[in-house]
Amino acid sequence: MTSSMKIETDPNAILACTVCRDVQNFDLLIVDMEEVMGEQWGDLGFEDALQFFDQPEANDLEFIALAIDDLDEDDPEVLKRIVIAAKEKGIRTLLIAEDVTPSLLHQLLRMGADEFIPYPPPSGELLEVVEAIRKAPTAEESETPAPVEQEAPTQQVTIPTGAPHAQGVIIATHGLSGGSGSTTLAVNLAWELATVSKDKPPSVCLIDFDLQFGSTSTYLDLSRRDAVYELLTDTESMDSDSFAQALQKYDDKLNVLTAPTDILPLDLITNEDVERILDVASRHFDFVVVDMPTTVVQWTETVLTKSHVYFATLEIDMRSAQNTMRMKRALQAEDLPFEKLRYVLNRAPKFTDLSGKARVKRMAESLGISIDVLLPDGGKQVMQSEDHGQPLAQLASKNPLRKEIAKLAQSLFELDEDSSQAA
């Protein structure tokens, strides 16, 4: 079946190609390509694509669909060469990815890939993206408005001049092991708080303090801006206006201070810098959600002390148990308020998994802690939402993980409301 899109070029020309290790692994993509491109598409392997770009026939190509899965992550360099070569030839690159890490997707997008669709592709998504590609301006046409796009977030961000109370609630998330869902919790909790009430939603600011590999910008499809680095390196002269200039808006509801553009040493900022940033944020926002690096640094103490709630995420495994014990001992040795830690178990066993629930209980007892929040496994939809740059509430509102985070946000909001009324 051919697409309803009008093709004004040679009807025999090849206008698009899938580029993948084995196109049979992406059978649904084949169906979509036939619907959108009719007979005007072909299939190439990775090395074949690099050679084909030098052929005269490649001049007719509108785009390539670079289809990859987790097995292709073993050789990311060939993927990067394909994206770069296509960009040099003026050929658009559409990423079709299944079970690929956000890190690789981010690299390919920065290399010049134009669009991304998860596999299996949503119904009609390929047609919509191809139409957008054909309507997109050329490189020469897009050069002039580019600076305007970069300035837009700065102009849109305005923060209240006065908070409804003396200090907003500061909530931190800290992963006790890599991949335990700290950033996923921070991003989705911040969004749920920002949308928790339709009548009078609280103002929320999300701060990414992982200066090296912070990914809140990726999870919300926001750019990394130089203004963040300028803010971090000169907090002494920071005021409300300069803080607002470093923020970005997501969907006009959530304010975000992303991680810097480049990888920076964690000791770039001091205790005083962190305290100033948190003070300014809490003066202007009802809730401040801080995503912390897994590494414990000098200013971790500052965030822990100033936080009203400090969520520590872990999983049911030995590394999480050992790291939890190390963290507990470190805080107790320095006489720090370790009782502020609220342990969050990610990928918790289901309600019917009695043996799993018993393991959780034994783990908590052996560590001498109380696991306050149990988050279920959100499955592939979690990675898909992060790759799409959208919170779970927007991409998969019925996801079990999203529902639990929404409940957590509701309880925090109600607790803050009660405390405000009591005061």
N, C-alpha and C positions, 0 to 999 in steps of 0.2 A: 504494500500500500504506500503510495507516495504522499508527501506532505502537501498541505494546502499553501505552503509558502511559495512565492513566485520566484522562479529561477530564470534570470535574464541572460545567463551565459550560455556557452556551447552546451547543448543537452548531452553531449558525450564526454564532457570534461569531468575529471574527478575533483570534486570540490572539498572533500573531507576524507580523512583516514583515521581509522583506529590504530593506535600504536600500543602494542602490548606483547607480553611474553607468549601468551596463547589466547587468542580471541574466544576460543570455545569455553574458557573459564568465565566469560562475561556474556552469556547467551542472551540475557535481557537487554544488554547494550546493543547486540546485533539487531534485535527486534526494533528498538527505538531508532537506530540509525537508518534502517530500511523505511520506517515510517516518516522520518524527517527528511532524509536525503534521496530516497528512491534508489535509483541505480548509480547515483553519482558519488559513490564512496568506495573506499578500498581498505585493505588491512595490511599492516606492516609490522615486522618485528623491530626491536630496538635498534639493532645495527643497520637493518635495512632502511629505517627511517632516516638515519644520518646520511646515508648514501643517496636516498631519493631526493632530499632537499636540494642537492646539486643538479638535479635533472630539470630540463625545461618544463616537464609536466607539473612540477611542483609550483610553478608560477600561478596556477589556477586554484591552488588550495586556499580555502577560506579558514579552515581550522583543522587541528588534529585533536582526537580524543585519546589522551594518554591514560590508559587503563592500567592500574597497578593494585597489587594486594600486598599482604605482609611478607610474602616470599621475595618481593622485589626490593625490600629494604636492605638486603645483603649487598646490593650494588647500587647505591644512590647516585654515584658519579655519572653513570650512563644516562640516568633520568635527567640529571641536571644538564648534561650536554645536549640532550634532545630539546629541552625547554629553551636553552640559550640559542641553539641553532635555529629553532623555529622563530624565535623573536627576531633574530638577525634577518631572516627572510621575510618578515612581516606577516608570519602565519600565527594566528591565534592558537593558544593551547588551552584545552579544556581538560581538567583533571577528573578522572573517574576513579574513585578510591574505595577499597574495601579493607577494613581492619588495618589501616595504615596509621602510624603515630602522628599526632598533630605536629611534632617536630619536623618530620619529613615534608608534610604538606606546607608548613610555613616556609621551609627552605625553597621549595619549588615555586611557591607563589612569589617569593622575593626574587627568584631568578627570572621571573617574567611570565609565569603561567597566569592566564587571564581569569578563569572561572573554575569553580569546584562543584562537583556533584557526587554525593555518596552513592555507593553501589550496595544493593540494588537501587536504581534511580527512581525517585518519586514519579508518579504518572504525569506526563506532560512536561516534566522539568527540562528534558533535553531540547524540546521544541522551543520552549520559552527562552532558554539560554542562547540557542542559535539565533533566534530572532533578535535578541539583545546584542549579540555580537555583530550582526549585519547592520544594525542601526547605530552602533557605536561610532564615534568620530575617529578620524585617522589620527596618527601620532602628531601631525602638524597642527591639526585643529584642536587637539587636547592640550597643547603646550601652554596656551595662554590662560585658560581657566584653572589650571592645576593649583597655583598659589592661592586662589580664592577658596578652593576646597579645603586647603590646609588651614586657612584662617577661620573657616566657618565654625568649628567646634569652640574656639576661643570666644567668638562673639556670642554664641548661644548660651554659654554657661554663666549664670548669675546665681549668687548665693545669698541667702537671707542676711540682712544686716543685724538682725537680732533673733536669738533663739528663744523658744517659748519657755525654756528653763535654763538654769545656770550652766548645765553641761549635758551634752548628748551622751547616749549610752555607747561605750566603746566595746566592741566585740572582736576578739582575735581568733584566728584559726591557725593551728600549728600542726603540721604532719610529723608524727613520731617515727615514720618510716616513709620512704619514697613510694609514691603511688597510692597513698592511703586516703586520698580524696580531699585534702585540705583546701586546695584551690577550687575544686568543684563545689565544696560546701560554702566557701566564702562567696563565690560569684552568685550561686543560686539563693543563698540566704539573703544576700544584699538585695537581689531582685524581688524576692518574696516580701521582704520588709517594705520595699519601695511601692509595692502594689497591694499591701495587706488590707488597706481600707479604701473603698471607692469614694467615700464622702470626704475624708480628710486624711489622705495618705501622708505618712511621715517623710521628712526629707532624709535621704540616705547617701552616704559617701563611702565608696569602696576604695581602699588604699592597698596597693601592691608593694610591700616592702621587700620582696625577693628581688634584690637589685641585679641579680645575675641571670636567673632563668624564670623570672616571673611571667606568667602566661595569662593573666586576667585580660590583657588586650586581645590575645588570640581567642579566648573563650567568648569575648563580646564583640569581636571583629572591629576593634578600635586600633588606630595607628599609635605608634610610639613617637612621642614628640620631644624635641630638644628642650622644651620649656620645663620638663620634669627634672632633667639634669641641672638646669639653671636654678631651679627651686631648691633642690637637695644640697647644692654646694653653697648656697647663700641664704640660709634660713634666718640669719640675724636681721636681715633687712626685709624679711617676708612680712607682708600684710595681707589683708583679706583679698585685695585686688590681684596681687601676684599669685596667691594661692588659687584663686578662681581661674586665672589664665592657664595654669598647669592642668586643670581638670578637663575632662571630656564628658559629654552627655551621651548616655545610651538610651535611645527611645524616649528622650525627653523626660525620663523619670529617675534615672540613676546617675549619680555623679561619680566619676572614676578617676583616680590618680594612678595611671599605669606605671609599670616598671620602666626604667630608662631605655633608650634606644640601644646602647651598647652594654656589654657585660662589665660591671663595675665591682671593685672590691667591697665587701660588706662593711668594712670599717671606714668607708668613705663618709658615712654619717656617724655622728656621735650621739650619746644619750641626750644632749641638749637639743640637737637637731630634731630627733624623734619627738621629744617632748613638745617642742614648738609646733611641729606639724599636727600632732594630736590635739594640742590645745586649740589651735585655730579651727581644725575640723570639727571638734566637739562643740565649739561655740556657735557654729553655724548650721549644724546638722543634728537631727534627732537621733540618728544612729550612724555610727562610724564602724565599718567592718574592715578589719586589717588582715590581709593575707601574709603570713610570716614565712620566711625561709625555713627549711628543715634544720639548717645549721643554727646552733645556739651561739649568739654573738653578745658583745657587751651590752648593746642596747635592747636585747631581749628582756632584760630586767625592767627597763623603762616601760615597755609595752605591757608586760605582765602586771606591773604595779598600777598602771593607769587604767587597765582594762576592767570593766565590770564583769565580763565573762571571758574566759580564755579556753576555747575549745581545742582539745588535743585529739587528733584523729589517729586511729590505729586499726589493725586487722587481727584476725585470729591466726597468728603465726608466731614463730619463735622470735623473729627479728623485732616485731612490734613489742612483744613482751619484754625482751631484753632492753630495748631502747626506752620503754616506759619506766623500767626500773632505774636505768641510768639517769633519766630526766628527774625522777623523783628524788634520787640521792643527791644530785647536783643542786637542786633547789633547796633541799633541807640543809645541805652543808653550808650554803650561803645565807641561810635564814631568810629565804625568800617565800612569799605567800603561795606555796604550792597548792594550798587548799582552793585557790581560784581555778585550778585546772578542772575542766569538765570533760571527761573522757567520752569520745564519740567512736563507737565501733562501726566501721564501714563494712559493707558487704556482710551484714549480720545474717545469721541463719534464719530461715523462714519460721513462721509460727508453728508449723507442724514438725519441724526438725528438732525432735526432742534431744537427740544426742548432741547436736550443735549447740543448743541452748545450755546443755550441761557443761560443755566445754567453755562457753562464755562465763558461766558461773565459777568454774574452777579457776579460770584465768584471773578473774577479778579478785577472788579470794587469795590466790597465791601472790598477787602483786600488792594486795592491801589497798585496792582502789574500788571506787564505785563507778560502773559504766552507766552514765546517765542517759545517753542517747544511742539508740540502735537504728542504723540506716540500712535499708535493704539494698541488694544489688540491683542497680538500675539497668544492667545489661548494655547492649550495643547502642541503645538510644543516648546514653550518656556521652559516648565518644562522638556520635553523630551530631549532637547538639553543640559540643565544643568545636567540632570541625566547621559547623555552620556558623559559629559565632553567635549563638542564641542560647538564652537560659532554657532549662528543661520546660518551664511553664509555657514557653512559646512554641517549642517544637514537639513536646510530648507531655501534655498537661496531665495525662492519666498515668504517667510512669510512677511506679511505687516509691522510688527515691524522691521524686519531686513532691509527692504527697506528704512524705514525712518531713521534708525540709519546710514545706508550707505550714505544717502543724507547729514546727519549732519556731518559725517566724511569728506565727499567731500568738503563741504563748509568751514570747519575748515582748511583743507589742502590747499585749494585755497587761503584762507585769509592769511595763513602763507606764502605761496609762494609770494603773492602780496606784503606783508610787507617786505619780505626779498629782493625783487627786488628794492623796493623803497629805502631801506636803502643802 
